[in-house]
Amino acid sequence: MRVDEFDYYLPPELIAQHPLPRRDDSRLLVVHRAAGNLEHRSFHDLPQYLRPGDVLVLNDTKVRPARLWGVRGTGGKVEVLLLNPLGDDRWEALVRPGRRVRLGEYLEFGDGLLRAHVLEKTLAGGRKLAFEYKGAFSDILARLGEMPLPPYIKEPLADAGRYQTIYAREEGSAAAPTAGLHFTEEILTQMQRQGIRIVPITLHVGLGTFRPVQTDLVEKHVMHAEYYSVSEEGADVINDAKEGSGRVFAVGTTVARTLETVGLTGRVKPGSGWTDIFIYPGYTWKVVDCLLTNFHLPRSTLLMLVSSFGGMELMRKAYQDAVRLNYRFFSFGDACLIL
């Protein structure tokens, strides 16, 4: 399968540069797989599509202020995006400009408050860094770090909290699970009153979100592993729904990938670990019944995943309609519900 089958034209002005004043003011494109039709609604209408006994699964990961700006020993500027902690104050990171940063050199941040020794290259093209500092690393990161907004967002974010979901708890992501940015306490409370069970799981978003597909064939792309955790209580609730008449609604591709990782037999197994699952058309879905997601970049692994779930032709039609009707795209954009 060719990667260019997942390409589409997107006018640059449709890339949302900032969140709406209210999280739930976004539009909602509803894709009905069985009937093959589309509806254009508001995110406020989401609870209408769930019924008692359904399970809404959320990703409670929290974005760390993982972007650091520093200088090399030569005086040149450098940007570091922290991805995964490796223990002993070592981190996997993306470094820009990567080609100029030499192994063995030191990078400084905050007038020497924080130093990083460049240890080695990673297989994914990043760097392994060893940090030196005084005090608590989390405090220094909170002081010096910035929210790692995607490169297609050119405008500054006035409120860093808008790049977090309202239910973010477990710090560890290098990017937000953006399908969850639309939720408010009012909508979640309304769903609970309807008899909808809400289950948090965790997947820390890592390099896979930032790494473009660079192969011509989909099957040759290799996903970067990301850490996940599913509690025993959460697994029990999901399995109870699967055994009964309830449906499993995955909020975002991160939740979908996690559930399909731990549910290879159709039954969710609790635990934690690392997943590099790559879902594209031809995959047989085992756990997820409905998927809430944002609109994704052309040629991306996320677009491949939603095309697998919704069907390539129907999702192509949905994206064409979204462009024609001026939906807002990507992280701060509108939502899409695939039923």
Phi and psi in degrees as GROMACS dihedral restraints (atoms count N, CA, C in turn):
[ dihedral_restraints ]
;  ai    aj    ak    al  type     phi  dphi    fc
    3     4     5     6     1   -85.6    20    10
    4     5     6     7     1   143.2    20    10
    6     7     8     9     1   -64.7    20    10
    7     8     9    10     1   -33.3    20    10
    9    10    11    12     1   -69.1    20    10
   10    11    12    13     1    -8.2    20    10
   12    13    14    15     1   -69.2    20    10
   13    14    15    16     1   -13.9    20    10
   15    16    17    18     1  -109.8    20    10
   16    17    18    19     1    23.3    20    10
   18    19    20    21     1   -93.7    20    10
   19    20    21    22     1   152.6    20    10
   21    22    23    24     1  -159.2    20    10
   22    23    24    25     1   159.1    20    10
   24    25    26    27     1   -88.1    20    10
   25    26    27    28     1   128.6    20    10
   27    28    29    30     1  -128.1    20    10
   28    29    30    31     1   114.7    20    10
   30    31    32    33     1   -59.0    20    10
   31    32    33    34     1   132.4    20    10
   33    34    35    36     1   -55.5    20    10
   34    35    36    37     1   -30.4    20    10
   36    37    38    39     1   -69.6    20    10
   37    38    39    40     1   -11.1    20    10
   39    40    41    42     1   -88.1    20    10
   40    41    42    43     1    -5.2    20    10
   42    43    44    45     1   -79.1    20    10
   43    44    45    46     1   112.7    20    10
   45    46    47    48     1   -64.8    20    10
   46    47    48    49     1   125.5    20    10
   48    49    50    51     1   -96.3    20    10
   49    50    51    52     1   -10.3    20    10
   51    52    53    54     1  -156.6    20    10
   52    53    54    55     1   155.7    20    10
   54    55    56    57     1   -73.2    20    10
   55    56    57    58     1   156.0    20    10
   57    58    59    60     1   -69.0    20    10
   58    59    60    61     1   159.1    20    10
   60    61    62    63     1   -54.4    20    10
   61    62    63    64     1   -40.3    20    10
   63    64    65    66     1  -113.9    20    10
   64    65    66    67     1   137.4    20    10
   66    67    68    69     1   -57.2    20    10
   67    68    69    70     1   -41.6    20    10
   69    70    71    72     1   -92.7    20    10
   70    71    72    73     1    15.6    20    10
   72    73    74    75     1   -84.1    20    10
   73    74    75    76     1    -1.0    20    10
   75    76    77    78     1   -70.0    20    10
   76    77    78    79     1   161.1    20    10
   78    79    80    81     1   -83.4    20    10
   79    80    81    82     1   161.2    20    10
   81    82    83    84     1  -133.8    20    10
   82    83    84    85     1   114.6    20    10
   84    85    86    87     1   -93.1    20    10
   85    86    87    88     1   117.7    20    10
   87    88    89    90     1  -101.0    20    10
   88    89    90    91     1   124.5    20    10
   90    91    92    93     1  -108.0    20    10
   91    92    93    94     1   116.9    20    10
   93    94    95    96     1   -97.8    20    10
   94    95    96    97     1   106.1    20    10
   96    97    98    99     1   -66.3    20    10
   97    98    99   100     1   -43.7    20    10
   99   100   101   102     1   -65.0    20    10
  100   101   102   103     1   -44.4    20    10
  102   103   104   105     1   -85.9    20    10
  103   104   105   106     1   -21.4    20    10
  105   106   107   108     1    76.9    20    10
  106   107   108   109     1    20.1    20    10
  108   109   110   111     1  -115.1    20    10
  109   110   111   112     1   168.5    20    10
  111   112   113   114     1  -121.9    20    10
  112   113   114   115     1   148.2    20    10
  114   115   116   117     1  -126.3    20    10
  115   116   117   118     1   146.7    20    10
  117   118   119   120     1  -114.0    20    10
  118   119   120   121     1   110.5    20    10
  120   121   122   123     1  -129.7    20    10
  121   122   123   124     1  -170.9    20    10
  123   124   125   126     1  -110.2    20    10
  124   125   126   127     1   153.4    20    10
  126   127   128   129     1   -60.9    20    10
  127   128   129   130     1   -25.4    20    10
  129   130   131   132     1   -57.5    20    10
  130   131   132   133     1   -24.8    20    10
  132   133   134   135     1   -83.3    20    10
  133   134   135   136     1    -5.6    20    10
  135   136   137   138     1   -52.1    20    10
  136   137   138   139     1   -45.7    20    10
  138   139   140   141     1   -57.3    20    10
  139   140   141   142     1   -23.0    20    10
  141   142   143   144     1   -65.4    20    10
  142   143   144   145     1   -20.5    20    10
  144   145   146   147     1   -94.4    20    10
  145   146   147   148     1     0.1    20    10
  147   148   149   150     1  -113.3    20    10
  148   149   150   151     1   154.0    20    10
  150   151   152   153     1  -132.6    20    10
  151   152   153   154     1   162.2    20    10
  153   154   155   156     1   -52.3    20    10
  154   155   156   157     1   135.9    20    10
  156   157   158   159     1    97.6    20    10
  157   158   159   160     1   -17.2    20    10
  159   160   161   162     1   -70.4    20    10
  160   161   162   163     1   157.7    20    10
  162   163   164   165     1  -120.5    20    10
  163   164   165   166     1   128.3    20    10
  165   166   167   168     1  -103.2    20    10
  166   167   168   169     1   116.4    20    10
  168   169   170   171     1  -104.8    20    10
  169   170   171   172     1   122.9    20    10
  171   172   173   174     1  -111.7    20    10
  172   173   174   175     1   152.8    20    10
  174   175   176   177     1   -99.6    20    10
  175   176   177   178     1   112.4    20    10
  177   178   179   180     1   -91.5    20    10
  178   179   180   181     1    18.9    20    10
  180   181   182   183     1   -63.1    20    10
  181   182   183   184     1   151.8    20    10
  183   184   185   186     1  -120.7    20    10
  184   185   186   187     1   134.3    20    10
  186   187   188   189     1   -76.0    20    10
  187   188   189   190     1   128.4    20    10
  189   190   191   192     1   -86.6    20    10
  190   191   192   193     1   152.1    20    10
  192   193   194   195     1   -72.7    20    10
  193   194   195   196     1    77.9    20    10
  195   196   197   198     1   -91.8    20    10
  196   197   198   199     1    -3.6    20    10
  198   199   200   201     1   -96.4    20    10
  199   200   201   202     1   123.7    20    10
  201   202   203   204     1  -118.6    20    10
  202   203   204   205     1   141.4    20    10
  204   205   206   207     1  -114.0    20    10
  205   206   207   208     1   126.4    20    10
  207   208   209   210     1  -145.0    20    10
  208   209   210   211     1  -165.1    20    10
  210   211   212   213     1  -133.2    20    10
  211   212   213   214     1   149.9    20    10
  213   214   215   216     1   -85.7    20    10
  214   215   216   217     1   173.0    20    10
  216   217   218   219     1   -63.2    20    10
  217   218   219   220     1   -24.6    20    10
  219   220   221   222     1   -78.9    20    10
  220   221   222   223     1    -9.4    20    10
  222   223   224   225     1    96.1    20    10
  223   224   225   226     1    -8.6    20    10
  225   226   227   228     1   -70.9    20    10
  226   227   228   229     1   147.7    20    10
  228   229   230   231     1   -77.2    20    10
  229   230   231   232     1   150.8    20    10
  231   232   233   234     1  -143.6    20    10
  232   233   234   235     1   145.4    20    10
  234   235   236   237     1  -116.8    20    10
  235   236   237   238     1   132.2    20    10
  237   238   239   240     1  -124.2    20    10
  238   239   240   241     1   130.9    20    10
  240   241   242   243     1  -116.0    20    10
  241   242   243   244     1   111.1    20    10
  243   244   245   246     1   -72.5    20    10
  244   245   246   247     1   133.2    20    10
  246   247   248   249     1  -110.7    20    10
  247   248   249   250     1   -67.6    20    10
  249   250   251   252     1  -130.4    20    10
  250   251   252   253     1   133.3    20    10
  252   253   254   255     1   -72.3    20    10
  253   254   255   256     1   137.6    20    10
  255   256   257   258     1  -110.7    20    10
  256   257   258   259     1     1.4    20    10
  258   259   260   261     1    91.6    20    10
  259   260   261   262     1   156.1    20    10
  261   262   263   264     1    55.0    20    10
  262   263   264   265     1    40.5    20    10
  264   265   266   267     1    63.1    20    10
  265   266   267   268     1    23.1    20    10
  267   268   269   270     1  -105.4    20    10
  268   269   270   271     1   145.0    20    10
  270   271   272   273     1  -137.3    20    10
  271   272   273   274     1   148.8    20    10
  273   274   275   276     1   -87.4    20    10
  274   275   276   277     1   135.8    20    10
  276   277   278   279     1  -149.9    20    10
  277   278   279   280     1   158.5    20    10
  279   280   281   282     1   -96.4    20    10
  280   281   282   283     1   138.3    20    10
  282   283   284   285     1  -128.0    20    10
  283   284   285   286     1   132.3    20    10
  285   286   287   288     1  -129.0    20    10
  286   287   288   289     1   135.3    20    10
  288   289   290   291     1   -78.3    20    10
  289   290   291   292     1   115.6    20    10
  291   292   293   294     1   -60.7    20    10
  292   293   294   295     1   -36.7    20    10
  294   295   296   297     1   -67.6    20    10
  295   296   297   298     1   -24.2    20    10
  297   298   299   300     1   -89.2    20    10
  298   299   300   301     1   -19.8    20    10
  300   301   302   303     1   -81.2    20    10
  301   302   303   304     1   118.2    20    10
  303   304   305   306     1   -90.7    20    10
  304   305   306   307     1   148.9    20    10
  306   307   308   309     1   -65.1    20    10
  307   308   309   310     1   136.8    20    10
  309   310   311   312     1    96.2    20    10
  310   311   312   313     1   -17.1    20    10
  312   313   314   315     1   -82.3    20    10
  313   314   315   316     1   166.9    20    10
  315   316   317   318     1  -111.0    20    10
  316   317   318   319     1   142.8    20    10
  318   319   320   321     1  -114.3    20    10
  319   320   321   322     1   141.7    20    10
  321   322   323   324     1  -120.6    20    10
  322   323   324   325     1   142.5    20    10
  324   325   326   327     1  -132.5    20    10
  325   326   327   328     1   141.1    20    10
  327   328   329   330     1    62.8    20    10
  328   329   330   331     1    46.0    20    10
  330   331   332   333     1    54.8    20    10
  331   332   333   334     1    41.7    20    10
  333   334   335   336     1    89.0    20    10
  334   335   336   337     1     0.1    20    10
  336   337   338   339     1   -61.6    20    10
  337   338   339   340     1   -28.5    20    10
  339   340   341   342     1  -140.4    20    10
  340   341   342   343     1   133.7    20    10
  342   343   344   345     1  -125.1    20    10
  343   344   345   346     1   149.4    20    10
  345   346   347   348     1  -131.8    20    10
  346   347   348   349     1   129.2    20    10
  348   349   350   351     1   -96.3    20    10
  349   350   351   352     1   124.3    20    10
  351   352   353   354     1   -80.3    20    10
  352   353   354   355     1   112.5    20    10
  354   355   356   357     1   -90.3    20    10
  355   356   357   358     1   -52.1    20    10
  357   358   359   360     1  -164.0    20    10
  358   359   360   361     1   167.8    20    10
  360   361   362   363     1   -86.4    20    10
  361   362   363   364     1   152.6    20    10
  363   364   365   366     1  -101.6    20    10
  364   365   366   367     1   162.6    20    10
  366   367   368   369     1   -63.1    20    10
  367   368   369   370     1   -26.5    20    10
  369   370   371   372     1   -87.2    20    10
  370   371   372   373     1     3.7    20    10
  372   373   374   375     1    94.9    20    10
  373   374   375   376     1     4.5    20    10
  375   376   377   378     1   -92.7    20    10
  376   377   378   379     1  -157.3    20    10
  378   379   380   381     1  -135.6    20    10
  379   380   381   382     1   151.9    20    10
  381   382   383   384     1  -100.3    20    10
  382   383   384   385     1   126.1    20    10
  384   385   386   387     1  -118.6    20    10
  385   386   387   388     1   143.3    20    10
  387   388   389   390     1  -112.4    20    10
  388   389   390   391     1   122.1    20    10
  390   391   392   393     1   -96.4    20    10
  391   392   393   394     1   146.7    20    10
  393   394   395   396     1  -124.6    20    10
  394   395   396   397     1   135.5    20    10
  396   397   398   399     1  -167.6    20    10
  397   398   399   400     1   170.2    20    10
  399   400   401   402     1  -120.8    20    10
  400   401   402   403     1   134.1    20    10
  402   403   404   405     1   102.5    20    10
  403   404   405   406     1  -153.0    20    10
  405   406   407   408     1   -97.8    20    10
  406   407   408   409     1   127.9    20    10
  408   409   410   411     1   -59.9    20    10
  409   410   411   412     1   -40.0    20    10
  411   412   413   414     1   -62.0    20    10
  412   413   414   415     1   -37.0    20    10
  414   415   416   417     1   -68.5    20    10
  415   416   417   418     1   -40.9    20    10
  417   418   419   420     1   -66.1    20    10
  418   419   420   421     1   -41.0    20    10
  420   421   422   423     1   -64.6    20    10
  421   422   423   424     1   -39.7    20    10
  423   424   425   426     1   -63.7    20    10
  424   425   426   427     1   -30.8    20    10
  426   427   428   429     1   -81.3    20    10
  427   428   429   430     1   -41.4    20    10
  429   430   431   432     1   -99.8    20    10
  430   431   432   433     1   -25.7    20    10
  432   433   434   435     1   -80.5    20    10
  433   434   435   436     1   158.6    20    10
  435   436   437   438     1  -122.9    20    10
  436   437   438   439     1   158.0    20    10
  438   439   440   441     1   -62.9    20    10
  439   440   441   442     1   132.2    20    10
  441   442   443   444     1   -83.6    20    10
  442   443   444   445     1    73.3    20    10
  444   445   446   447     1   -65.6    20    10
  445   446   447   448     1   146.1    20    10
  447   448   449   450     1   -61.0    20    10
  448   449   450   451     1   155.4    20    10
  450   451   452   453     1   -65.4    20    10
  451   452   453   454     1   -20.3    20    10
  453   454   455   456     1   -79.6    20    10
  454   455   456   457     1    -6.7    20    10
  456   457   458   459     1   -94.6    20    10
  457   458   459   460     1   110.4    20    10
  459   460   461   462     1   -96.5    20    10
  460   461   462   463     1   -19.1    20    10
  462   463   464   465     1   -93.6    20    10
  463   464   465   466     1   144.5    20    10
  465   466   467   468     1   -65.9    20    10
  466   467   468   469     1   149.8    20    10
  468   469   470   471     1   -94.3    20    10
  469   470   471   472     1   117.5    20    10
  471   472   473   474     1   -67.4    20    10
  472   473   474   475     1   -37.4    20    10
  474   475   476   477     1  -124.3    20    10
  475   476   477   478     1   107.8    20    10
  477   478   479   480     1   -60.4    20    10
  478   479   480   481     1   -24.4    20    10
  480   481   482   483     1   -65.8    20    10
  481   482   483   484     1   -18.6    20    10
  483   484   485   486     1   -77.2    20    10
  484   485   486   487     1    -8.1    20    10
  486   487   488   489     1  -100.9    20    10
  487   488   489   490     1    21.7    20    10
  489   490   491   492     1  -126.9    20    10
  490   491   492   493     1   146.2    20    10
  492   493   494   495     1   -73.2    20    10
  493   494   495   496     1   160.7    20    10
  495   496   497   498     1   -72.4    20    10
  496   497   498   499     1   -14.0    20    10
  498   499   500   501     1  -110.6    20    10
  499   500   501   502     1    16.9    20    10
  501   502   503   504     1   -64.6    20    10
  502   503   504   505     1   128.1    20    10
  504   505   506   507     1  -131.4    20    10
  505   506   507   508     1   -42.8    20    10
  507   508   509   510     1  -100.7    20    10
  508   509   510   511     1   102.3    20    10
  510   511   512   513     1   -68.1    20    10
  511   512   513   514     1   135.8    20    10
  513   514   515   516     1   166.1    20    10
  514   515   516   517     1    -2.4    20    10
  516   517   518   519     1   -93.3    20    10
  517   518   519   520     1   149.8    20    10
  519   520   521   522     1   -97.1    20    10
  520   521   522   523     1     0.8    20    10
  522   523   524   525     1  -158.6    20    10
  523   524   525   526     1   156.4    20    10
  525   526   527   528     1   -81.6    20    10
  526   527   528   529     1   147.1    20    10
  528   529   530   531     1   -78.6    20    10
  529   530   531   532     1    89.1    20    10
  531   532   533   534     1   -69.3    20    10
  532   533   534   535     1   -19.4    20    10
  534   535   536   537     1   -62.3    20    10
  535   536   537   538     1   -25.5    20    10
  537   538   539   540     1   -84.0    20    10
  538   539   540   541     1    -7.7    20    10
  540   541   542   543     1   -67.4    20    10
  541   542   543   544     1   -17.0    20    10
  543   544   545   546     1   -79.2    20    10
  544   545   546   547     1   -18.2    20    10
  546   547   548   549     1   -76.5    20    10
  547   548   549   550     1   144.1    20    10
  549   550   551   552     1  -121.0    20    10
  550   551   552   553     1   164.8    20    10
  552   553   554   555     1   -60.2    20    10
  553   554   555   556     1   -35.9    20    10
  555   556   557   558     1   -63.7    20    10
  556   557   558   559     1   -43.0    20    10
  558   559   560   561     1   -68.2    20    10
  559   560   561   562     1   -41.6    20    10
  561   562   563   564     1   -64.8    20    10
  562   563   564   565     1   -40.2    20    10
  564   565   566   567     1   -64.3    20    10
  565   566   567   568     1   -42.1    20    10
  567   568   569   570     1   -59.9    20    10
  568   569   570   571     1   -41.9    20    10
  570   571   572   573     1   -65.2    20    10
  571   572   573   574     1   -42.1    20    10
  573   574   575   576     1   -62.3    20    10
  574   575   576   577     1   -38.2    20    10
  576   577   578   579     1   -66.6    20    10
  577   578   579   580     1   -25.8    20    10
  579   580   581   582     1   -78.6    20    10
  580   581   582   583     1    -5.8    20    10
  582   583   584   585     1    91.1    20    10
  583   584   585   586     1    19.0    20    10
  585   586   587   588     1   -91.3    20    10
  586   587   588   589     1   128.9    20    10
  588   589   590   591     1   -89.0    20    10
  589   590   591   592     1   137.6    20    10
  591   592   593   594     1  -113.8    20    10
  592   593   594   595     1   125.4    20    10
  594   595   596   597     1  -122.6    20    10
  595   596   597   598     1   122.4    20    10
  597   598   599   600     1   -89.5    20    10
  598   599   600   601     1   138.0    20    10
  600   601   602   603     1  -128.6    20    10
  601   602   603   604     1   177.3    20    10
  603   604   605   606     1  -131.2    20    10
  604   605   606   607     1   131.3    20    10
  606   607   608   609     1  -138.1    20    10
  607   608   609   610     1   119.4    20    10
  609   610   611   612     1   -82.8    20    10
  610   611   612   613     1   115.6    20    10
  612   613   614   615     1   -71.0    20    10
  613   614   615   616     1   128.9    20    10
  615   616   617   618     1  -124.6    20    10
  616   617   618   619     1  -140.3    20    10
  618   619   620   621     1   -63.0    20    10
  619   620   621   622     1   -29.2    20    10
  621   622   623   624     1   -55.5    20    10
  622   623   624   625     1   -31.4    20    10
  624   625   626   627     1   -69.5    20    10
  625   626   627   628     1   -29.9    20    10
  627   628   629   630     1   -98.4    20    10
  628   629   630   631     1   -13.4    20    10
  630   631   632   633     1   -91.8    20    10
  631   632   633   634     1   116.9    20    10
  633   634   635   636     1   -74.3    20    10
  634   635   636   637     1   159.3    20    10
  636   637   638   639     1   -78.1    20    10
  637   638   639   640     1   119.7    20    10
  639   640   641   642     1  -110.9    20    10
  640   641   642   643     1     5.3    20    10
  642   643   644   645     1   -99.4    20    10
  643   644   645   646     1   159.7    20    10
  645   646   647   648     1   -79.9    20    10
  646   647   648   649     1   -30.5    20    10
  648   649   650   651     1  -106.1    20    10
  649   650   651   652     1   134.2    20    10
  651   652   653   654     1   -56.2    20    10
  652   653   654   655     1   -43.9    20    10
  654   655   656   657     1   -64.0    20    10
  655   656   657   658     1   -17.8    20    10
  657   658   659   660     1   -88.6    20    10
  658   659   660   661     1   -10.7    20    10
  660   661   662   663     1   -72.0    20    10
  661   662   663   664     1   139.9    20    10
  663   664   665   666     1  -112.9    20    10
  664   665   666   667     1   124.7    20    10
  666   667   668   669     1   -80.5    20    10
  667   668   669   670     1   149.5    20    10
  669   670   671   672     1   -87.1    20    10
  670   671   672   673     1   138.3    20    10
  672   673   674   675     1   -73.6    20    10
  673   674   675   676     1   142.8    20    10
  675   676   677   678     1  -130.8    20    10
  676   677   678   679     1   147.9    20    10
  678   679   680   681     1   -81.7    20    10
  679   680   681   682     1   137.6    20    10
  681   682   683   684     1  -133.1    20    10
  682   683   684   685     1   161.7    20    10
  684   685   686   687     1  -151.2    20    10
  685   686   687   688     1   131.0    20    10
  687   688   689   690     1  -129.4    20    10
  688   689   690   691     1   123.3    20    10
  690   691   692   693     1   -76.1    20    10
  691   692   693   694     1   160.4    20    10
  693   694   695   696     1   -64.7    20    10
  694   695   696   697     1   -40.0    20    10
  696   697   698   699     1   -62.9    20    10
  697   698   699   700     1   -44.7    20    10
  699   700   701   702     1   -63.5    20    10
  700   701   702   703     1   -41.9    20    10
  702   703   704   705     1   -61.6    20    10
  703   704   705   706     1   -39.8    20    10
  705   706   707   708     1   -61.9    20    10
  706   707   708   709     1   -41.8    20    10
  708   709   710   711     1   -65.4    20    10
  709   710   711   712     1   -43.1    20    10
  711   712   713   714     1   -65.8    20    10
  712   713   714   715     1   -45.1    20    10
  714   715   716   717     1   -64.4    20    10
  715   716   717   718     1   -35.0    20    10
  717   718   719   720     1   -62.7    20    10
  718   719   720   721     1   -40.8    20    10
  720   721   722   723     1   -66.3    20    10
  721   722   723   724     1   -42.2    20    10
  723   724   725   726     1   -63.9    20    10
  724   725   726   727     1   -33.1    20    10
  726   727   728   729     1   -80.0    20    10
  727   728   729   730     1   -18.6    20    10
  729   730   731   732     1  -106.0    20    10
  730   731   732   733     1  -141.3    20    10
  732   733   734   735     1  -104.2    20    10
  733   734   735   736     1     4.4    20    10
  735   736   737   738     1   -78.6    20    10
  736   737   738   739     1   153.9    20    10
  738   739   740   741     1  -109.2    20    10
  739   740   741   742     1   152.2    20    10
  741   742   743   744     1  -101.9    20    10
  742   743   744   745     1   113.4    20    10
  744   745   746   747     1   -96.9    20    10
  745   746   747   748     1   115.8    20    10
  747   748   749   750     1   -91.2    20    10
  748   749   750   751     1   123.8    20    10
  750   751   752   753     1   -90.9    20    10
  751   752   753   754     1    92.5    20    10
  753   754   755   756     1   101.8    20    10
  754   755   756   757     1   158.7    20    10
  756   757   758   759     1   -68.7    20    10
  757   758   759   760     1   -26.8    20    10
  759   760   761   762     1   -66.2    20    10
  760   761   762   763     1   -41.7    20    10
  762   763   764   765     1   -66.1    20    10
  763   764   765   766     1   -43.3    20    10
  765   766   767   768     1   -59.2    20    10
  766   767   768   769     1   -45.0    20    10
  768   769   770   771     1   -66.1    20    10
  769   770   771   772     1   -38.1    20    10
  771   772   773   774     1   -66.2    20    10
  772   773   774   775     1   -47.9    20    10
  774   775   776   777     1   -62.9    20    10
  775   776   777   778     1   -38.7    20    10
  777   778   779   780     1   -72.3    20    10
  778   779   780   781     1   -25.7    20    10
  780   781   782   783     1   -69.3    20    10
  781   782   783   784     1   -45.3    20    10
  783   784   785   786     1   -91.8    20    10
  784   785   786   787     1     1.2    20    10
  786   787   788   789     1  -123.8    20    10
  787   788   789   790     1    42.1    20    10
  789   790   791   792     1   -61.0    20    10
  790   791   792   793     1   -27.5    20    10
  792   793   794   795     1   -94.8    20    10
  793   794   795   796     1     0.6    20    10
  795   796   797   798     1    94.9    20    10
  796   797   798   799     1   -10.0    20    10
  798   799   800   801     1  -117.0    20    10
  799   800   801   802     1   128.8    20    10
  801   802   803   804     1   -75.3    20    10
  802   803   804   805     1   130.9    20    10
  804   805   806   807     1  -106.6    20    10
  805   806   807   808     1   123.4    20    10
  807   808   809   810     1   -69.0    20    10
  808   809   810   811     1   158.6    20    10
  810   811   812   813     1   144.7    20    10
  811   812   813   814     1  -174.0    20    10
  813   814   815   816     1  -138.3    20    10
  814   815   816   817     1   161.3    20    10
  816   817   818   819     1   166.4    20    10
  817   818   819   820     1  -155.9    20    10
  819   820   821   822     1  -122.9    20    10
  820   821   822   823     1   135.7    20    10
  822   823   824   825     1  -123.1    20    10
  823   824   825   826     1   137.6    20    10
  825   826   827   828     1  -124.7    20    10
  826   827   828   829     1    27.8    20    10
  828   829   830   831     1   -59.0    20    10
  829   830   831   832     1   135.9    20    10
  831   832   833   834     1  -122.4    20    10
  832   833   834   835     1   113.5    20    10
  834   835   836   837     1  -108.1    20    10
  835   836   837   838     1   123.1    20    10
  837   838   839   840     1  -145.4    20    10
  838   839   840   841     1   170.1    20    10
  840   841   842   843     1   -51.1    20    10
  841   842   843   844     1   134.2    20    10
  843   844   845   846     1   111.3    20    10
  844   845   846   847     1   -16.6    20    10
  846   847   848   849     1   -73.2    20    10
  847   848   849   850     1   142.1    20    10
  849   850   851   852     1   -97.8    20    10
  850   851   852   853     1   113.6    20    10
  852   853   854   855     1   -75.0    20    10
  853   854   855   856     1   139.7    20    10
  855   856   857   858     1  -119.0    20    10
  856   857   858   859     1   -28.4    20    10
  858   859   860   861     1  -119.6    20    10
  859   860   861   862     1   -48.1    20    10
  861   862   863   864     1   -73.2    20    10
  862   863   864   865     1   128.8    20    10
  864   865   866   867     1  -101.4    20    10
  865   866   867   868     1   -33.6    20    10
  867   868   869   870     1  -140.9    20    10
  868   869   870   871     1   147.2    20    10
  870   871   872   873     1  -131.5    20    10
  871   872   873   874     1   124.4    20    10
  873   874   875   876     1  -102.8    20    10
  874   875   876   877     1   128.3    20    10
  876   877   878   879     1  -152.4    20    10
  877   878   879   880     1   170.1    20    10
  879   880   881   882     1   -93.1    20    10
  880   881   882   883     1  -174.6    20    10
  882   883   884   885     1   -93.0    20    10
  883   884   885   886     1   134.2    20    10
  885   886   887   888     1  -108.7    20    10
  886   887   888   889     1   163.7    20    10
  888   889   890   891     1   -64.9    20    10
  889   890   891   892     1   148.1    20    10
  891   892   893   894     1   -58.0    20    10
  892   893   894   895     1   144.2    20    10
  894   895   896   897     1    65.4    20    10
  895   896   897   898     1    16.5    20    10
  897   898   899   900     1   -93.8    20    10
  898   899   900   901     1   157.5    20    10
  900   901   902   903     1   -64.1    20    10
  901   902   903   904     1   -27.6    20    10
  903   904   905   906     1   -71.2    20    10
  904   905   906   907     1   -38.8    20    10
  906   907   908   909     1   -65.8    20    10
  907   908   909   910     1   -35.2    20    10
  909   910   911   912     1   -63.8    20    10
  910   911   912   913     1   -40.7    20    10
  912   913   914   915     1   -63.2    20    10
  913   914   915   916     1   -49.1    20    10
  915   916   917   918     1   -68.4    20    10
  916   917   918   919     1   -28.7    20    10
  918   919   920   921     1   -69.5    20    10
  919   920   921   922     1   -33.3    20    10
  921   922   923   924     1   -64.9    20    10
  922   923   924   925     1   -40.7    20    10
  924   925   926   927     1   -76.7    20    10
  925   926   927   928     1   -45.1    20    10
  927   928   929   930     1   -92.8    20    10
  928   929   930   931     1   -13.8    20    10
  930   931   932   933     1    96.0    20    10
  931   932   933   934     1   134.6    20    10
  933   934   935   936     1   -61.6    20    10
  934   935   936   937     1   -46.3    20    10
  936   937   938   939     1   -68.6    20    10
  937   938   939   940     1   -42.1    20    10
  939   940   941   942     1   -67.7    20    10
  940   941   942   943     1   -39.2    20    10
  942   943   944   945     1   -71.6    20    10
  943   944   945   946     1   -32.0    20    10
  945   946   947   948     1   -63.1    20    10
  946   947   948   949     1   -42.6    20    10
  948   949   950   951     1   -63.6    20    10
  949   950   951   952     1   -42.0    20    10
  951   952   953   954     1   -61.2    20    10
  952   953   954   955     1   -43.5    20    10
  954   955   956   957     1   -68.8    20    10
  955   956   957   958     1   -36.9    20    10
  957   958   959   960     1   -62.7    20    10
  958   959   960   961     1   -42.1    20    10
  960   961   962   963     1   -65.1    20    10
  961   962   963   964     1   -41.3    20    10
  963   964   965   966     1   -61.8    20    10
  964   965   966   967     1   -40.6    20    10
  966   967   968   969     1   -67.4    20    10
  967   968   969   970     1   -45.3    20    10
  969   970   971   972     1   -61.6    20    10
  970   971   972   973     1   -35.4    20    10
  972   973   974   975     1   -97.7    20    10
  973   974   975   976     1    13.2    20    10
  975   976   977   978     1    60.2    20    10
  976   977   978   979     1    43.0    20    10
  978   979   980   981     1   -65.1    20    10
  979   980   981   982     1   157.5    20    10
  981   982   983   984     1   -91.9    20    10
  982   983   984   985     1   134.7    20    10
  984   985   986   987     1  -108.5    20    10
  985   986   987   988     1   155.2    20    10
  987   988   989   990     1    74.9    20    10
  988   989   990   991     1  -151.4    20    10
  990   991   992   993     1   -54.1    20    10
  991   992   993   994     1   -46.4    20    10
  993   994   995   996     1   -98.8    20    10
  994   995   996   997     1    16.8    20    10
  996   997   998   999     1   -89.7    20    10
  997   998   999  1000     1  -164.4    20    10
  999  1000  1001  1002     1   -81.6    20    10
 1000  1001  1002  1003     1   176.8    20    10
 1002  1003  1004  1005     1  -113.2    20    10
 1003  1004  1005  1006     1   160.1    20    10
 1005  1006  1007  1008     1  -134.8    20    10
 1006  1007  1008  1009     1   127.9    20    10
 1008  1009  1010  1011     1  -111.8    20    10
 1009  1010  1011  1012     1   120.3    20    10
 1011  1012  1013  1014     1  -106.5    20    10
 1012  1013  1014  1015     1   115.3    20    10
